[in-house]
């Protein structure tokens, strides 16, 4: 098909295209009058709105991607630190066993220094231990493993901590396992 044949087969005026198939939203009137300026203005408004929405969506995407990247960097070490926390728990158990031989023991002194170095290193990386004993029970930070009656400790206060919890910067890494007071025993 030649170029001239395709041009003759295409309708050139807006009246040749049925109203429902036109892109101008029906800007051409039934009586044959055509308002190309209104049609162009409506197209311009529609494309301007589309461009603004696309720009806003792209800006939101860039902000979200930057925020996700910052969070990924901030909490990148969380799995490593979580595994180190379990090692600290076992190290502290060993330290309490070494304390049984006497605090002047060279083994106890050496283990204490290693534990201090390890906890200082973790603190430098944003790991903070959660002190639960004597605090009001907070389900966001504590995991209650038991309730115990106590004459001296009011209800809802942590009596003792069985496993220390940790926060990484502002996020909970591991909750503290605690025993919570249920108040004075009933007779």
Rosetta blueprint (number, residue, H / E / L):
1 X L
2 X L
3 X H
4 X H
5 X H
6 X H
7 X H
8 X H
9 X H
10 X L
11 X L
12 X L
13 X L
14 X H
15 X H
16 X H
17 X L
18 X L
19 X H
20 X H
21 X H
22 X L
23 X L
24 X L
25 X L
26 X L
27 X L
28 X L
29 X L
30 X L
31 X L
32 X L
33 X L
34 X L
35 X L
36 X H
37 X H
38 X H
39 X H
40 X H
41 X H
42 X H
43 X H
44 X H
45 X H
46 X H
47 X H
48 X H
49 X H
50 X H
51 X H
52 X H
53 X H
54 X H
55 X H
56 X H
57 X H
58 X H
59 X H
60 X H
61 X H
62 X H
63 X H
64 X H
65 X H
66 X H
67 X H
68 X H
69 X H
70 X H
71 X H
72 X H
73 X H
74 X H
75 X L
76 X L
77 X L
78 X H
79 X H
80 X H
81 X H
82 X H
83 X H
84 X H
85 X H
86 X H
87 X H
88 X H
89 X H
90 X H
91 X H
92 X H
93 X H
94 X H
95 X H
96 X H
97 X H
98 X H
99 X H
100 X L
101 X L
102 X L
103 X L
104 X L
105 X L
106 X H
107 X H
108 X H
109 X H
110 X H
111 X H
112 X H
113 X H
114 X H
115 X H
116 X H
117 X H
118 X H
119 X H
120 X H
121 X H
122 X H
123 X H
124 X H
125 X L
126 X L
127 X E
128 X E
129 X E
130 X E
131 X L
132 X L
133 X L
134 X L
135 X L
136 X E
137 X L
138 X L
139 X L
140 X L
141 X L
142 X E
143 X E
144 X E
145 X E
146 X E
147 X E
148 X E
149 X L
150 X L
151 X L
152 X L
153 X L
154 X L
155 X L
156 X L
157 X E
158 X E
159 X E
160 X E
161 X E
162 X E
163 X E
164 X L
165 X E
166 X E
167 X E
168 X E
169 X L
170 X L
171 X E
172 X E
173 X E
174 X E
175 X L
176 X E
177 X E
178 X E
179 X E
180 X E
181 X E
182 X L
183 X L
184 X L
185 X L
186 X L
187 X L
